[in-house]
């Protein structure tokens, strides 16, 4: 996977650079444009939230994924928040590869995985949980990246109805 490095002036005034994969940069550029910001301003807003010792690059990847999810899969949730990257999910599970593989294997065994999409830096699997809720399994394809499972509050019928409304409107 191609990596791109961009120079940036950090919130503390120091010059640095950020190295991310092209799909993550595309997500950051898109999210920044949607919020009326330059990519560097968007990145600095995320970097300012990073606690000491935390990896700023990992925080940028996570914020980009959260923002893309909020803007595309869950736009009605994003509208409830001024900052799409601050969206939190009540039923969000972050897990390592072993736990993620187990959860995905169980869902596939139960026949609840409906499909998947390769998005470059991550793969999204969609399905329905054992409780009937729409669920997304997001595998981070980057080394040492966290995977995410989002068990939405929507039942399949509700999701289908709201999806149809969004597509018609």
C-alpha positions in Angstrom: 0.0 0.0 0.0 1.3 3.4 -1.0 2.1 5.8 1.9 2.1 9.5 1.6 3.9 11.9 3.8 2.8 15.5 4.3 4.5 18.3 6.2 2.5 20.1 9.0 2.9 22.7 11.6 1.6 21.2 14.9 -0.6 23.1 17.4 2.6 23.8 19.5 4.2 25.5 16.5 6.7 22.8 15.8 7.1 21.5 12.2 6.6 17.8 11.7 5.3 15.4 9.1 2.5 12.9 9.0 2.8 9.6 7.1 -0.5 7.8 6.2 -1.8 5.5 3.6 -3.6 7.1 0.6 -7.1 5.9 1.6 -6.7 7.6 5.0 -5.5 10.8 3.4 -8.5 10.7 1.0 -10.8 10.3 4.0 -9.1 13.2 5.9 -9.2 15.5 2.8 -12.9 14.7 2.3 -13.8 15.2 5.9 -11.8 18.5 6.1 -13.5 19.8 3.0 -17.0 18.9 4.3 -16.2 20.8 7.5 -14.9 23.8 5.6 -11.3 23.3 6.8 -7.9 22.7 5.3 -6.6 19.1 5.9 -3.9 20.5 8.3 -6.5 22.3 10.5 -8.6 19.1 10.6 -5.5 17.1 11.6 -4.5 19.6 14.3 -8.0 19.5 15.8 -7.5 15.7 16.2 -3.9 16.0 17.4 -4.9 18.5 20.1 -7.1 15.8 21.7 -4.2 13.3 21.8 -3.0 12.6 25.3 0.7 12.4 26.1 2.1 9.0 25.1 -0.7 8.3 22.6 0.1 7.8 18.9 -1.1 10.9 17.0 -1.0 9.0 13.7 -3.2 6.2 15.1 -5.6 8.9 16.5 -5.8 10.5 13.0 -6.6 7.1 11.4 -9.3 6.5 14.1 -10.8 9.9 13.6 -10.8 9.5 9.9 -12.6 6.1 10.2 -15.1 7.6 12.8 -15.8 10.6 10.5 -16.3 8.5 7.4 -18.7 6.1 9.3 -20.5 9.1 10.8 -20.9 10.8 7.4 -21.7 7.8 5.3 -23.1 4.9 7.2 -24.7 6.9 10.0 -25.5 10.4 8.7 -28.4 10.9 11.0 -26.1 10.4 14.0 -23.5 12.8 12.6 -26.2 15.5 12.3 -26.6 15.3 16.1 -23.0 16.3 16.7 -21.2 19.4 15.6 -17.9 17.5 15.1 -18.4 14.1 13.2 -15.1 12.8 14.6 -16.5 13.1 18.2 -19.4 10.7 17.5 -19.3 7.9 20.1 -21.2 4.6 19.7 -22.9 3.0 22.7 -22.4 -0.4 21.3 -18.9 0.0 19.9 -16.3 -2.7 20.5 -12.6 -2.2 19.7 -10.6 -5.4 19.5 -7.4 -6.9 18.4 -7.0 -9.3 15.5 -7.6 -12.5 17.4 -10.8 -11.3 19.1 -12.0 -9.7 15.9 -11.4 -12.9 13.9 -13.3 -14.9 16.4 -16.3 -12.6 16.4 -16.3 -12.5 12.6 -16.0 -16.3 12.4 -18.9 -16.7 14.7 -21.1 -14.3 12.8 -20.2 -16.1 9.5 -21.0 -19.4 11.1 -24.4 -18.2 12.2 -25.0 -16.9 8.6 -25.4 -13.3 9.7 -22.7 -11.7 7.5 -24.5 -10.2 4.5 -21.5 -8.9 2.5 -18.3 -7.0 2.7 -16.4 -4.1 0.9 -12.7 -3.6 0.7 -12.0 0.1 1.3 -8.2 0.0 1.0 -7.0 0.6 4.6 -9.9 -1.3 6.0 -12.6 -3.8 5.1 -16.2 -3.4 6.2 -18.4 -6.5 6.7 -22.1 -6.0 7.2 -24.6 -8.3 8.9 -27.1 -8.7 11.6 -26.3 -9.5 15.2 -27.8 -12.4 17.2 -30.3 -9.8 18.5 -31.4 -8.8 15.0 -29.6 -5.5 15.0 -27.6 -4.3 12.0 -23.9 -4.8 12.7 -20.7 -3.7 11.0 -17.4 -5.4 11.5 -14.5 -3.2 10.4 -11.1 -4.8 9.9 -8.2 -2.4 10.0 -5.8 -3.7 7.3 -2.9 -1.8 8.7 -0.2 -3.4 10.9 -1.1 -3.3 14.6 -4.3 -1.4 13.9 -7.4 -1.9 16.0 -10.5 -3.4 14.6 -14.0 -2.2 15.3 -17.4 -3.9 15.7 -20.5 -1.6 15.6 -23.7 -3.1 16.8 -26.2 -0.4 15.7 -29.5 0.2 17.6 -31.4 -0.5 14.4 -33.2 -3.7 13.5 -32.8 -4.7 9.9 -36.4 -3.6 9.1 -35.8 -0.1 10.6 -32.4 0.2 8.8 -34.0 -0.7 5.5 -36.8 1.8 6.0 -34.5 4.7 6.9 -32.1 3.7 4.1 -35.0 3.9 1.6 -36.0 7.3 2.9 -32.5 8.6 2.6 -32.1 7.3 -0.9 -35.5 8.9 -2.0 -34.8 12.2 -0.2 
